[in-house]
């Protein structure tokens, strides 16, 4: 009898120490027992692990290894591998299991899109998981029981969910998408829930994000640091395939190929599968035991969308866009992004000003959004124009002097937000959306009174929140006093702005902006701070500087996210070609009530 073919009576005991030594590796058990339905995989049927996945699975199933860390790109099938490993514990080694994901939406999606379909499609697993009937359970969808154990799928954003659980098996997926709270790192909090089990297992996998704050890179640095190496078809030497070894002719990414670092031979894409099948994992720190760390990139993926030519095209499309390049580095190369230029130079930014403004709008600007900062004696607003390629044009800045509790102050703002501006193509362009800051508790009610009745004009009451948050989302607290409050992830937008301003030229400035405006735009710097021992990147004010311009730009960027634009129709509108917006009369349903 093997560890992965235990009789049901032993399986229900949940005592791993009673299990006989395994004869089957975990990778073999997954391939023999786990099946993928058609709604999960384009290749339904029994799981067929790729060569580099098998060693990871076997490390998870090795009782001598306590921790497994995987630094991963996309397109390497980690979700299927994770679910297969989870299934093996449910079926063969029942234990209290916790799966930690960044948000509750991620938890629900994982259960509904992966766990339930795979368990239903696999005869060995069908019917094993039942909803927890405990009325104190947060959600029966995310809380399951099985003979001898339980499964909890928990969101890192709610650390209180971790307090009630003591678990032997911990799965952490997308650790770098998890933000520390006042209680500390959710990853460390989850790990503490395993301390009562001497035979615990901690499996962490994530695509890295920022190099200096990455959970998964920090964990990998404490492991035996394995890399996947493949043999050269010509000389036979083993090397990790890295991006510096992928080359292509000038202007011809379709001809992308690998160049062996040892012999310099050109290796075509057609040899990749053979090389990967003969590949091996090598521990670069073999003296470390009990913690297996794996690092890979998408260059070894056999998927067609991960061919060297396809990835070369993705790189060329992203290389001049800092945001796109970071996505490529994170998700394809499996590397952390190193933030450079963490303090902006206002003189250099002012030197990039160009002769355009609200009076002379650039021809390719087809959308305008506004960010409004509310002070105790004034309102400040910055106008940002957008083209279809995502370039931002700071068109101008205005100040409305007046108290926030004075209706005249808001009447003037309303007038400015209704303004329309001459477009060089012949038509006029107005303001598509505006975000008005309500973070100050003293002015909050005034902002609500102004914004809520104007929501149909996309005039939003917003509240800035620090941390790794979405750029903008509706408050989960629901409708407030007749309208929606929107939450803006200010740190996320500031990181985006810093990257674009220091590494690219996709944000343009009007020469009508005062020097003090640029000083305010550069009023904060990105710093690394430690919270409960965990590194976190934060934006802090440079002493002596005001930040109204920076705040206004952040809010204007947030407002842009809620605008969906048909660029061709918008171009036709500013050109005055109104026939493109013509409505077919025969498709109009007329109401008898209107008569």
C-alpha positions, 0 to 999 in steps of 0.5 A: 500500500502506498501513501497515495492509495490508502484504504478509506479507514486509514484515510479517515484517521487524519494521522499522517504518522500512521501512513506507510512509506510512499511508493508513488510520487505525488506527481504520479498520483496527480497524473493518475487521479486528477482530471481536468474538465473542459471548462477548466482546461483546453485539454480536458482529461487526466492531468499531464504534468510538464517536466518542470512541474513534476519536481515541484509536485514531488517536493510538496509530497516529500515528508522531509521537506517542510516548505516549498516556494515557487517564484513563477511567471504566468503560463506555467500551470501552477493553479492546476498543480496547486489544486492537484496537491491539495486534492492529494491531501484531501484524498490520502492524508486528511488534515486541516488545510488552509488556502490563502489568497489575496482577496475574497473574490480570488477565493470564490473564483478559485473554489468555483473555477478550479476546486469544484470542477476538478473534484467533480471531474475526478472519480477519486475525488468526487463527493469528498468535499462537503460544505461546512454546516457550522453556522459560525463559518464565514461561508460554506462555499469557502469552508469545506469538510472531508473525512478526517480534515477540513479546507478553509479558503481565506482572503488575506485582506481579512486577517481576522479570518486567520485567528480561528484556524490551526492548520497543518497544510498551508497553501499561499497563492499570489503572496505578492498580491497580499498587503500587510495590515495593522496586524502584520504580514498575512503570510506570517500570520497564516504561518503562525497557524501551523506552529502546533503541527510538527509535520506541517507543510507550507507551500507558497507560490507567486508572481513577484512584483516589487523586488525589495518588498516581495514575499515570494522572493524573500522566501526563495532567498531562504530556500535551496534556490533551485533553477531549471536548466536544459541541455543544449542540443549541440554541446549538451551543456546545461543552462537556465534559459534567460532573456539575455540568451533570446535573440532575433533579427532586427525587426524580425521577432518571428525569428526569435531563438535561443543562443547557448551560452557555452558554445554559441550555437543557435537553437530554434523554437522547434527544439524547446520541447525536447530540451525541456523534457530533458531538463533538470532542477539544480539547487544552487544552495544545496546546504539548505535542507527542508525548504525547496525553492523553485524559480522559473520563467515563461521561456520554458513553457510549452504553450504556443502563446509562450513561444520565444517569438510570441514573447519577443513580440510582447517585449517589443510592444512593452519595452517603451512603456514602463508599466507594460515593461514591469508587467513583462518582467513580473509575469513573463520573466518571473522577476521582481521589478526594481523601482528607480528614480524614487524621488522626482526632479521638479526642474526636469519635469518642468523642462518637459513642458510644451506649448499646449493648454485648455485653450489649445488642446492637442489634436490627439486628446479625445478625453478630459478628466479632472482631479479636485483637491479640497482644502479649507479655504479653496478647491484646486483642480487639475485637467488631464487629457488622454489620447487613445494610446494612453498618453496623459496631457496635463492641460492646466490647473485652476484654483477656486478660492472660497470656503467649502461650506459656501455654496458659491464655491461649489457653484464655481466648481460646477461651472468649471466642470461644465465647460467645453473647450475648442478642439483643433479638429473643429468640434468641442470637448468637455470633461468626461469625469471628475474625482473630488476628494472627500478624505477630510472629515470636516469637508466630507459632507460638503463634497457629498452634497455636491457630488451625489446629485451629479453622479450621472455626469461622473462627478465622484466623491472619492476617498484616498486610501494607502497601500496596494489597492485597486486604482478606484472601486466603489466603497463596500459600505454601500450607498452613503446619504444617497450616493456612492463613495469611491475608494482610490488606491493612491499609493498604487497610482503614485507608483504608476506615476513615478515609473512613467515620469522617471522611465518614459515620456508618456505624460506631457505638461502644459507650459502654462503650469506654474513652477510651484505646480511641478514642485508640488507634483514632486512633493513625495518620494518612495521610501522603504519602511519596515512594518512589524519586520516586513518591508513595505514601500510607501510614499512620504511627503518631502518636508516643507512641500505642499502636495495639491498638484500631486493629489489632483493628478492622482485623482484625475488618473483615478477618474479616467478608470471609469471612462469607457471610450469608443475612440472612433466615435469620439474622434468623429464627434470632435470632428463634427461628423455627427452622422456617425452618431445617427440613430436608426429610427426604425429601431426606436421603441416608442412608449405610449406613456410619452404621448 
